């Protein structure tokens, strides 16, 4: 099988990684990583911690740059997916004031 040495296209990145925010996709494409490097970075990002031990090194070059983008997106997604805790004292920015069920929990 012949290895592709040109940078991965946005379509190829989506096929490898799955759905991505446009800014994340652009960041990955701007690394000029080849499709093989995007696959390797995706493998690093989704594998258990044993992969570095088995290979004897961490991700390098374009693979490392794509990996960092993917891990950063994963952290951002985790923050967005975590709903704020509710049921605390209102911070005064709503019309209800006081303590109510819909207020963000200011002092957990």
N, C-alpha and C positions, 0 to 999 in steps of 0.2 A: 504494500500500500504506500502510495506517494504522500509525503508530508507536505502540507501547504505552508509556504513560507511568507505569505502576504498577511497583512493585518486582517483580523476578523471583521466582518461586516456587522452592522447592528442586528440584522436578521439572524446571522449565525450565533451571535451572543445570546439572543432571546431563545434560540433553539437549544442552546447548551444550558443556560442558567434558568430559563423560565421567565415569567413576567417580571419586569423591572420598571421602576420609576424612570422617566425619560432622562433626568439628570444623572442617575446612576448609570444608565445605559451609555450615555454620552461620555461619562468619565472612563468607563471601561474601553470604549472604542478609541478614545484619545490616548490610551496607553500604547497603541499600535501592537497589542498582543496578537499573536497568531491564534487561529482556532485551537490548536493543540495547547497553547499556553493558557487560554481561557478554560479549557477542560481541566488542565492541571490545577489551576487556581480554584476552580469549583470543587475539585476533589479535595484539596486542602481545606476549603471552607466547610465542607460537609462531612469530612472524615473524623474519626475519633482521634484523640491525641497520640495514638500509637504510630501514626504515619511518619512523623518526624524521627522517631526512634528507629523505625525500620529502615528509613532512607539515610539516616545519619546527617541530615541537614534540613533546614526549613525552606520555604519558598524563596526563590531568587529572581532578580530582574523584573521583567514584565509580569511574570507569574506573581511575584510578591506585591506588585502595584495593584493588580486585579484582585488579589486576595484581600488586601487592605480595604479596597472599595467595597467588596462584598461583605466583609465583616462589619464595616462601618454602617452599611445599609441594614444589616441584620440588627445591630444595636438600635438604630433609629426606628426600625419597624417594631421592636420590642417596646420601646418607649411609647409609640403611638398606640399600640394595641392594648396597653395597660390603662384601663379607665381610671380617672381620678377617684379617690375615696370620697364618699358622700356621707352626709348626716352630721355635719359639724356646725360650727358657728358661722353665720354668714359674714362675709368680709365687707358688707355694706354696699356692694356694687349692684345689688338687685333691688327690686321694689319691696321685697318682703321684710328684709332686715331680721335681726334676732337669730335664733337657731331654728333651722328647718331641715327637713329630709333631703332637699335638693342642693343644699349648700355644700361647697367643697369642705373637706375636713382640713381645717387650717392647722390644728395642733394635734397630730396623730398620737 
